[in-house]
């Protein structure tokens, strides 16, 4: 139920975004589309991993878990990249745009590191693969890296618009846009909950919180475009 409800809202917001942005697509829209596709794959893997695990071979059960875990990172970080590229698209300062492109490169590097860390940790303790519903027990190292990267990445997405919108003469519009871009804090809050469940070794709770975090990330990255369209 959680998979369907959260995913439908996030996917619907992305489709609406792509409709209103047609003819003006840029990197932020491409990242939002990629995030949506990764979420769709993740939802499919959740149903394979939880509901149909008994019908799958050991290899397929393990593969379903790894697909779920990797698409978690793919969804959330491509959503963050979408927000970042939205800021780059709106910024007229070549110096700031160049710096933000470097930040985008760092985001991509973080995704690779986090995904690699997942395989490194899980392959060292292969016992989890023999369980009926295989789920790797992630250690504190994974939680710390995930939390630190989440908080820093979201702080960047909150701080950057402050400088970007500082020059706006319309104070009400400036406050409204800052509030819209600051919704990234919601993703940080959900990531804290997700990390807490990992530390408690919660099984189904970890899956649910991960899915909710991904859905919220995708929805949040669409908010600036969708709200701006509605306010017009």
BELQUI-V309043 format. One record per pair of residues at least 6 apart in sequence whose ideal C-beta (glycine too) atoms are under 6 Angstrom apart, sorted by the first residue. I is the first residue (numbers start at 1). J is the second residue. Records with the same first field share a line. If there is no record, write none. Layout:
I=J, J
//
This chain:
2=208
3=43, 46, 211
6=212, 215
7=43, 215
10=215, 218, 219
11=36
13=219, 222, 226
14=32, 36, 222
17=222, 225, 226
20=229
21=29
26=89
27=85
28=82, 85, 86, 89
31=78, 81, 82, 85
32=82, 221
34=78
35=75, 78, 79, 218
38=71, 74, 75
39=75, 214, 218
41=71
42=68, 71
45=64, 67, 68
48=64
49=64, 65, 68
53=61, 133
61=134
62=129, 134
65=134
69=118
70=115
72=210, 214
73=111, 114, 115
75=214
76=214, 217
77=107, 111
79=217, 218, 221
80=153
81=104, 107
82=221
83=157, 221
84=104
86=224
87=160, 164
88=97, 100
91=97, 164
110=149
121=142
122=136
128=134, 136
135=203
138=198
143=195, 198, 199
147=195
150=191
151=188
154=184, 187, 188
157=184
158=182, 184
161=178, 181
165=174, 177, 178
168=174
180=223, 224, 227
183=220, 223
186=216, 220
187=216, 217, 220
190=212, 213, 216
191=213
193=209
194=209, 210, 213
197=205, 206, 209
198=206
//
